[in-house]
Structure formats: structure tokens, C-alpha cells
Amino acid sequence: MSQSRTPPKPQFEDLVDAHSGEIFAYLWRLLRATDEAEDCLQETYLRAYRAYSRLQSATNLRAWLYRIATNVARTHVRRLARVAARTADLDPDICQTGPSVAEAFDDRQRLAQLAAAVEALPHKQRAALMMRRYQGLDYASIAHALGSSQEAARANVYQALRKLRATFRQ
């Protein structure tokens, strides 16, 4: 008769090595800026390191890291929104010259509209969509990362897609 034992937790460094690439990609997709994603990745692992000794070995470590990364990104976006409310930037790329300025401008406008539509999604819907579509997480991992049920994770992805489709049908 075999006993089922929970495997021991990996060393923290092994956990970092195993998941850094995908967590960085997730943060980059949420934030769309390499420097900000790198900063948030460092903050994610700092928070994870501080809590790692208290973590039970049966925890889904990948989903746990996504949850921390999601919270770090949410805090970062809120901080950026406060700063952006006080400043205004002009994008120098819009002022480019050349034979395809109109096409480049149209493409840029469509991408900006898509980015704005994704940014306008509620945080849980946006995060669930990114985790599902770009990170390939299953609904159980998304649910754990967002602190919700699998049904809520599935509903968040569905609602995000429905809202994006509705925005671009008009």
C-alpha cells in the first residue's frame, strides 16, 4: 500500500529559475513596458521570498507567483495612474514623416484603441484574459492567482472577450 506524500518545496532559487520567464512575460503584457515589468518582477520575487518560509508545500507555486505578480502589477498601475493624472506626454513617434505616415498612424490608432479597451477592462478580467490567452494558464491556476473560483476565472475571461468584441463591432 503506497502512501501519498506531498513533495517538498523546491529551493527558492529553483522556483525563481523555473518561473521567471513566464512571470516576466505576464507582467510585460499587463504593463507593456520592459523596465516596469522588470521592476515588478523584482518586487514579485521580493514579496515571494519574504513569504516563502510560511508557505505550505502543497501550494500551487506557479499560481501563487501569478497571484503575487498580479497584485504587484495592480499596485504599480495605480501608482502610475496617479502620476499620469498630473502629467501629459506627447508621443514623438506620431510626429514621424515618410511615405506611409497615414497608414502608420491608422495602425497606431487601432493599436492604441485596442490597448485602451484592454486597459478599460476591470482588473480581474484583464488579468484573467492575459493569464489565459498569453500565459496559457488553466482556469484552476487563474482562479488561484486571482483568489476566486474556477467558474469566476472562466467568467472573467469570457466577459473580457465579450467586451472587447463589442467595442470593436461598433
MIROTI-182127 format. One record per atom (N, C-alpha, C, O): residue in three letters; z, y, x. Coordinates in pm, whole numbers, padded with zeros to 5 digits, always signed. Atoms other than C-alpha are relative to their C-alpha. Last residue first. Layout:
MIROTI-182127
alaZYX/...
***
This chain:
MIROTI-182127
gln+00025-00130+00061/gln-03342+04944-01909/gln-00110+00074+00070/gln-00144+00186+00031/arg+00097+00018+00109/arg-03360+04581-01803/arg-00042+00134-00057/arg-00152+00146-00111/phe+00136-00009-00051/phe-03195+04669-01470/phe-00107-00034-00103/phe-00226-00029-00072/thr+00025-00129-00066/thr-02853+04753-01609/thr-00146+00013+00040/thr-00204+00121+00026/ala+00010-00102+00106/ala-02854+04457-01848/ala-00032+00137+00061/ala-00109+00213+00003/arg+00128+00020+00071/arg-02927+04217-01562/arg-00021+00107-00107/arg-00131+00160-00120/leu+00108-00041-00090/leu-02644+04365-01355/leu-00136-00017-00066/leu-00223+00070-00054/lys+00000-00146-00009/lys-02401+04342-01647/lys-00112+00050+00091/lys-00177+00149+00060/arg+00045-00053+00129/arg-02491+03979-01720/arg-00009+00153+00005/arg-00106+00211-00044/leu+00145+00020+00008/leu-02461+03886-01353/leu-00057+00059-00129/leu-00163+00121-00129/ala+00062-00085-00102/ala-02113+04038-01330/ala-00152-00011-00007/ala-00222+00090-00006/gln-00002-00139+00050/gln-02010+03879-01661/gln-00065+00096+00100/gln-00135+00189+00060/tyr+00093-00013+00111/tyr-02118+03533-01543/tyr-00009+00144-00049/tyr-00118+00197-00070/val+00135+00008-00056/val-01941+03565-01209/val-00103+00022-00110/val-00198+00098-00093/asn+00022-00121-00081/asn-01621+03686-01378/asn-00140+00000+00061/asn-00206+00104+00061/ala+00028-00111+00092/ala-01645+03413-01643/ala-00027+00130+00077/ala-00114+00208+00039/arg+00135+00023+00055/arg-01669+03140-01378/arg-00040+00117-00091/arg-00154+00163-00087/ala+00092-00020-00112/ala-01364+03281-01200/ala-00144-00014-00046/ala-00229+00069-00013/ala+00008-00145-00021/ala-01179+03310-01532/ala-00095+00032+00116/ala-00169+00130+00110/glu+00076-00055+00112/glu-01260+02947-01613/glu-00017+00151+00016/glu-00124+00205-00011/gln+00142+00028-00027/gln-01144+02840-01269/gln-00087+00058-00111/gln-00197+00107-00084/ser+00041+00136+00032/ser-00813+03013-01336/ser-00147-00019+00036/ser-00219+00078+00059/ser+00034+00020+00141/ser-00699+03328-01159/ser-00033-00146-00024/ser-00023-00228+00067/gly-00124+00020+00074/gly-00536+03440-00836/gly-00024-00016-00149/gly+00049+00038-00231/leu-00023-00114+00090/leu-00858+03585-00697/leu+00129-00014-00080/leu+00165+00077-00155/ala+00010-00127-00074/ala-00877+03360-00392/ala+00033+00120-00087/ala+00091+00218-00040/his-00117-00011-00088/his-00750+03058-00586/his+00000+00134+00072/his+00104+00199+00084/ala-00118-00018+00085/ala-01005+03112-00862/ala+00126+00017+00086/ala+00209+00103+00059/ile+00005-00139+00049/ile-01282+03159-00608/ile+00124+00029-00083/ile+00186+00135-00070/ser-00036-00087-00112/ser-01180+02835-00437/ser+00000+00146-00040/ser+00086+00223+00002/ala-00141+00024-00029/ala-01181+02644-00767/ala+00047+00091+00114/ala+00156+00148+00108/tyr-00083-00079+00091/tyr-01512+02807-00867/tyr+00150-00021+00024/tyr+00229+00071+00001/asp-00006+00059+00132/asp-01690+02675-00560/asp+00097+00080-00086/asp+00172+00163-00036/leu-00128+00061+00038/leu-01761+02903-00270/leu-00011-00062-00138/leu-00085-00014-00224/gly+00014+00138+00043/gly-02121+02956-00160/gly+00130-00068-00037/gly+00138-00191-00033/gln-00086+00082-00084/gln-02047+03272+00040/gln-00006-00147-00039/gln+00038-00233+00038/tyr+00028-00020-00141/tyr-02336+03477-00093/tyr+00084-00087+00092/tyr+00041-00120+00203/arg+00142-00012-00035/arg-02368+03385-00458/arg-00026+00004+00149/arg-00123-00055+00197/arg+00083+00107+00056/arg-02019+03254-00538/arg-00142+00005+00055/arg-00192-00095+00106/met-00047+00129-00049/met-01798+03467-00313/met-00090-00114-00046/met-00115-00208+00030/met+00027+00010-00143/met-02004+03780-00375/met+00042-00137+00054/met-00032-00199+00131/leu+00146+00010-00019/leu-02005+03730-00753/leu-00033-00018+00148/leu-00115-00103+00182/ala+00039+00135+00043/ala-01630+03662-00760/ala-00150-00022+00021/ala-00192-00128+00067/ala-00047+00095-00101/ala-01562+03977-00555/ala-00042-00142-00036/ala-00087-00217+00051/arg+00077-00022-00123/arg-01778+04196-00781/arg+00040-00104+00106/arg-00047-00164+00169/gln+00136+00046+00024/gln-01629+04049-01099/gln-00084+00013+00126/gln-00159-00079+00161/lys+00000+00147+00006/lys-01275+04082-00967/lys-00140-00055-00025/lys-00177-00158+00031/his-00022+00063-00130/his-01334+04443-00858/his-00007-00152-00006/his-00072-00214+00079/pro-00143+00012-00027/pro-01486+04563-01185/pro+00022-00085+00126/pro-00058-00173+00157/leu-00063+00117+00061/leu-01856+04623-01143/leu+00150+00004+00024/leu+00194+00054+00127/ala-00059-00038+00128/ala-01955+04979-01057/ala+00065-00119-00071/ala+00141-00100-00166/glu-00125-00073-00024/glu-02006+04885-00691/glu+00071+00035-00131/glu+00193+00044-00136/val-00096+00099-00049/val-02266+04626-00795/val+00135+00067+00023/val+00239+00010-00011/ala-00031+00088+00113/ala-02449+04885-01006/ala+00102-00106+00042/ala+00193-00138-00034/ala-00089-00073+00092/ala-02427+05140-00725/ala+00041-00087-00118/ala+00155-00083-00163/ala-00131-00013-00065/ala-02568+04890-00476/ala+00099+00072-00091/ala+00215+00033-00101/leu-00062+00132+00002/leu-02850+04806-00716/leu+00140+00006+00061/leu+00235-00048+00005/gln-00038+00028+00139/gln-02926+05173-00773/gln+00069-00136-00012/gln+00168-00150-00083/ala-00119-00082+00029/ala-02917+05240-00398/ala+00048-00024-00144/ala+00168-00028-00169/leu-00114+00062-00068/leu-03154+04950-00342/leu+00129+00077-00026/leu+00235+00018-00045/arg-00031+00126+00071/arg-03391+05087-00605/arg+00119-00070+00063/arg+00207-00120-00008/gln-00060-00035+00128/gln-03371+05437-00453/gln+00039-00125-00079/gln+00147-00132-00136/arg-00137-00042-00027/arg-03432+05307-00104/arg+00074+00033-00129/arg+00192+00003-00145/asp-00076+00120-00037/asp-03738+05122-00223/asp+00146+00033+00021/asp+00235-00038-00025/asp-00014+00084+00121/asp-03866+05432-00402/asp+00082-00125+00029/asp+00170-00163-00048/phe-00097-00066+00086/phe-03796+05650-00094/phe+00024-00082-00127/phe+00138-00097-00171/ala-00132+00020-00060/ala-03972+05406+00134/ala+00108+00062-00087/ala+00217+00006-00104/glu-00037+00140+00019/glu-04270+05404-00100/glu+00139-00028+00054/glu+00220-00095-00010/ala-00023+00022+00143/ala-04284+05784-00119/ala+00043-00144-00027/ala+00135-00168-00105/val-00127-00063+00039/val-04238+05823+00257/val+00031-00028-00147/val+00145-00060-00181/ser-00052+00074+00115/ser-04514+05577+00338/ser+00135+00055-00046/ser+00223-00021-00085/pro+00098+00028+00104/pro-04736+05791+00564/pro+00058-00068-00124/pro+00001-00055-00233/gly+00091+00109-00034/gly-04454+05941+00767/gly-00089-00031-00118/gly-00071+00025-00227/thr+00139-00032+00029/thr-04156+06174+00744/thr-00087-00116+00042/thr-00044-00199+00122/gln+00102+00048-00094/gln-03786+06094+00721/gln-00139+00044-00043/gln-00163+00074-00160/cys+00080-00112-00047/cys-03544+06316+00521/cys-00111-00043+00095/cys-00172+00042+00160/ile+00077-00047+00114/ile-03402+06022+00324/ile-00095+00111+00044/ile-00199+00132-00020/asp+00118+00086+00017/asp-03296+05865+00654/asp-00087+00044-00118/asp-00207+00017-00118/pro+00114-00051-00077/pro-03065+06162+00725/pro-00126-00085-00017/pro-00236-00035+00006/asp+00060+00112-00071/asp-02830+06064+00439/asp-00122+00048+00075/asp-00220+00088+00011/leu+00144+00000+00023/leu-02636+06377+00345/leu-00058-00111+00084/leu-00033-00117+00205/asp+00090+00027-00112/asp-02262+06327+00320/asp-00145+00013-00045/asp-00177-00009-00161/ala+00135+00034+00047/ala-02002+06477+00087/ala-00089-00017+00123/ala-00083+00062+00216/thr+00111-00031-00089/thr-01626+06492+00146/thr-00133-00037-00064/thr-00137-00114-00159/arg-00020-00129-00066/arg-01303+06507-00055/arg-00117+00043+00088/arg-00121+00157+00133/ala-00017-00100+00104/ala-01380+06235-00308/ala+00015+00140+00061/ala-00011+00241-00005/ala+00132-00040+00048/ala-01515+06030-00019/ala+00010+00107-00110/ala-00080+00189-00124/val+00062-00085-00102/val-01169+06021+00141/val-00134+00053-00049/val-00164+00171-00031/arg-00080-00123-00008/arg-01000+05893-00176/arg-00062+00097+00101/arg-00070+00217+00076/ala+00029-00080+00120/ala-01282+05645-00231/ala+00078+00131+00002/ala+00026+00235-00039/leu+00128-00068-00020/leu-01249+05521+00127/leu-00035+00090-00118/leu-00089+00199-00100/arg-00024-00103-00101/arg-00879+05441+00074/arg-00128+00081+00024/arg-00124+00203+00033/arg-00080-00105+00065/arg-00959+05256-00248/arg+00025+00117+00096/arg+00016+00233+00058/val+00091-00072+00090/val-01233+05062-00070/val+00073+00113-00071/val+00018+00222-00088/his+00090-00081-00082/his-00993+04965+00210/his-00093+00084-00086/his-00114+00203-00059/thr-00079-00111-00053/thr-00727+04844-00032/thr-00087+00095+00080/thr-00074+00217+00068/arg-00032-00085+00115/arg-00984+04631-00215/arg+00080+00123+00045/arg+00052+00235+00002/ala+00120-00077+00034/ala-01117+04498+00115/ala+00027+00095-00116/ala-00019+00209-00115/val+00020-00098-00107/val-00768+04393+00226/val-00119+00089-00033/val-00112+00211-00019/asn-00102-00104+00015/asn-00702+04226-00109/asn-00015+00109+00105/asn+00001+00227+00076/thr+00031-00075+00122/thr-01030+04036-00097/thr+00099+00114-00019/thr+00060+00226-00052/ala+00114-00087-00030/ala-00967+03933+00264/ala-00037+00086-00120/ala-00069+00203-00104/ile-00050-00107-00085/ile-00621+03798+00171/ile-00113+00099+00029/ile-00092+00220+00021/arg-00089-00083+00083/arg-00768+03599-00117/arg+00054+00119+00081/arg+00055+00232+00033/tyr+00084-00084+00086/tyr-01054+03476+00098/tyr+00086+00091-00087/tyr+00050+00206-00112/leu+00057-00107-00083/leu-00802+03357+00358/leu-00090+00092-00082/leu-00088+00214-00062/trp-00110-00090-00034/trp-00608+03162+00093/trp-00051+00116+00085/trp-00011+00231+00062/ala-00017-00087+00116/ala-00935+03012-00035/ala+00112+00102+00024/ala+00103+00216-00020/arg+00122-00082+00012/arg-01008+02877+00312/arg+00014+00098-00116/arg-00012+00217-00101/leu-00004-00109-00098/leu-00650+02760+00365/leu-00122+00091-00012/leu-00110+00212+00007/asn+00142-00011-00033/asn-00634+02552+00046/asn-00013+00123+00091/asn-00017+00237+00044/thr+00076-00116+00047/thr-00256+02508+00057/thr-00145-00008+00044/thr-00175-00051+00155/ala+00094+00045+00103/ala-00112+02159+00110/ala-00089+00113-00052/ala-00176+00089-00136/ser+00116+00068-00061/ser+00048+02260+00442/ser-00102-00045-00104/ser-00217-00070-00067/gln-00013+00145+00013/gln+00277+02512+00276/gln-00127-00067+00050/gln-00236-00012+00037/leu+00101+00065+00082/leu+00254+02866+00411/leu+00023-00151-00004/leu+00052-00213+00098/arg-00061+00026+00130/arg+00569+03035+00543/arg-00093-00079-00094/arg-00053-00116-00204/ser-00114+00090-00018/ser+00458+03015+00906/ser+00067-00036-00133/ser+00132-00140-00143/tyr+00041+00138-00027/tyr+00118+03159+00816/tyr+00118-00096+00012/tyr+00109-00209-00036/ala-00043+00088+00109/ala+00245+03477+00650/ala-00019-00148+00031/ala+00029-00233-00044/arg-00138-00032+00038/arg+00236+03712+00952/arg+00054-00097-00106/arg+00173-00126-00108/tyr-00088+00044-00109/tyr-00077+03543+01086/tyr+00147+00022-00038/tyr+00232-00063-00014/ala-00008+00146+00006/ala-00255+03586+00752/ala+00097-00053+00105/ala+00176-00143+00078/arg-00083+00036+00116/arg-00173+03957+00743/arg+00018-00151-00011/arg+00127-00199-00042/leu-00134-00048-00029/leu-00307+04004+01095/leu+00095-00037-00114/leu+00205-00088-00091/tyr-00064+00098-00086/tyr-00605+03783+01014/tyr+00140+00045+00043/tyr+00226-00040+00068/thr-00016+00127+00072/thr-00700+03997+00717/thr+00075-00100+00086/thr+00171-00162+00040/glu-00115-00018+00089/glu-00638+04321+00909/glu+00027-00129-00078/glu+00143-00166-00099/gln-00120-00004-00084/gln-00873+04204+01183/gln+00126+00013-00085/gln+00225-00055-00060/leu-00019+00136-00049/leu-01135+04108+00923/leu+00125-00006+00088/leu+00206-00098+00076/cys-00063+00077+00108/cys-01088+04446+00753/cys+00024-00145+00041/cys+00123-00206+00000/asp-00137-00049+00016/asp-01160+04629+01077/asp+00075-00081-00105/asp+00190-00119-00086/glu-00076+00045-00118/glu-01465+04412+01143/glu+00145+00044-00010/glu+00236-00034+00018/ala-00024+00143+00018/ala-01591+04470+00787/ala+00080-00057+00117/ala+00169-00140+00097/glu-00104+00016+00102/glu-01544+04844+00829/glu+00032-00147-00023/glu+00149-00183-00040/asp-00128-00046-00055/asp-01737+04847+01155/asp+00114-00020-00099/asp+00223-00065-00062/thr-00050+00091-00103/thr-02018+04632+01012/thr+00137+00042+00053/thr+00228-00041+00062/ala-00013-00075-00124/ala-02069+04832+00693/ala+00068-00090+00103/ala+00178-00140+00081/arg+00132-00040-00048/arg-02187+04693+00359/arg+00007+00088+00125/arg-00076+00177+00144/leu-00013-00136-00052/leu-01827+04677+00226/leu-00131+00060+00050/leu-00144+00182+00058/leu-00078-00086+00087/leu-01839+04372+00000/leu-00006+00146+00043/leu-00016+00236-00040/arg+00072-00013+00127/arg-02124+04205+00183/arg+00076+00088-00098/arg+00015+00162-00175/trp+00117-00085-00023/trp-01961+04278+00518/trp-00079+00019-00131/trp-00127+00129-00159/leu-00046-00138-00008/leu-01631+04137+00394/leu-00118+00096+00019/leu-00121+00204-00040/tyr-00049-00039+00133/tyr-01798+03814+00286/tyr+00044+00146+00001/tyr+00008+00222-00089/ala+00119-00017+00083/ala-01992+03787+00614/ala+00039+00046-00141/ala-00026+00133-00198/phe+00065-00125-00040/phe-01668+03846+00810/phe-00122+00026-00088/phe-00142+00139-00134/ile-00085-00107+00053/ile-01492+03574+00609/ile-00061+00136+00037/ile-00062+00228-00044/glu+00024-00013+00143/glu-01784+03339+00677/glu+00086+00108-00064/glu+00042+00174-00158/gly+00138-00037+00033/gly-01787+03398+01049/gly-00021+00021-00148/gly-00080+00121-00189/ser+00029-00141-00031/ser-01410+03400+01097/ser-00139+00042-00043/ser-00156+00149-00101/his+00037-00079+00117/his-01349+03070+00914/his-00041+00145+00029/his-00080+00216-00063/ala+00075+00071+00104/ala-01323+02786+01166/ala-00055+00093-00108/ala-00159+00063-00167/asp+00130+00045-00051/asp-01224+02993+01469/asp-00086-00061-00111/asp-00207-00040-00115/val+00080-00119-00027/val-00947+03169+01277/val-00140-00040+00045/val-00239+00011-00006/leu+00034-00054+00131/leu-00812+02840+01143/leu-00089+00123+00015/leu-00188+00138-00057/asp+00106+00087+00052/asp-00824+02691+01491/asp-00047+00048-00137/asp-00166+00041-00168/glu+00122-00033-00074/glu-00627+02990+01625/glu-00118-00084-00049/glu-00230-00035-00057/phe+00057-00123+00056/phe-00366+02940+01352/phe-00131+00036+00068/phe-00225+00081+00002/gln-00047-00115-00075/gln-00309+02581+01461/gln-00068+00124-00056/gln-00182+00117-00101/pro+00059-00019-00133/pro-00404+02343+01184/pro+00068+00116+00072/pro+00138+00196+00011/lys+00075-00125-00011/lys-00160+02264+00906/lys-00062+00008+00138/lys-00001-00032+00237/pro-00073-00117-00050/pro-00056+01901+00896/pro-00091+00122+00004/pro-00214+00111+00011/pro+00024-00023-00143/pro-00243+01657+00673/pro+00075+00125+00046/pro+00096+00218-00032/thr+00073-00124-00018/thr-00073+01585+00342/thr-00022+00021+00149/thr+00072+00013+00228/arg-00075-00105-00067/arg+00028+01226+00321/arg-00089+00121+00013/arg-00210+00111+00032/ser+00082-00119-00025/ser-00097+00970+00078/ser+00088+00107+00058/ser+00188+00149-00002/gln-00064-00122+00049/gln+00089+00645+00123/gln-00092+00117+00028/gln-00152+00126+00135/ser+00009-00118-00085/ser-00108+00329+00155/ser+00068+00119-00065/ser+00060+00139-00186/met+00000-00117+00086/met+00000+00000+00000/met+00000+00123+00090/met+00087+00138+00176/
***
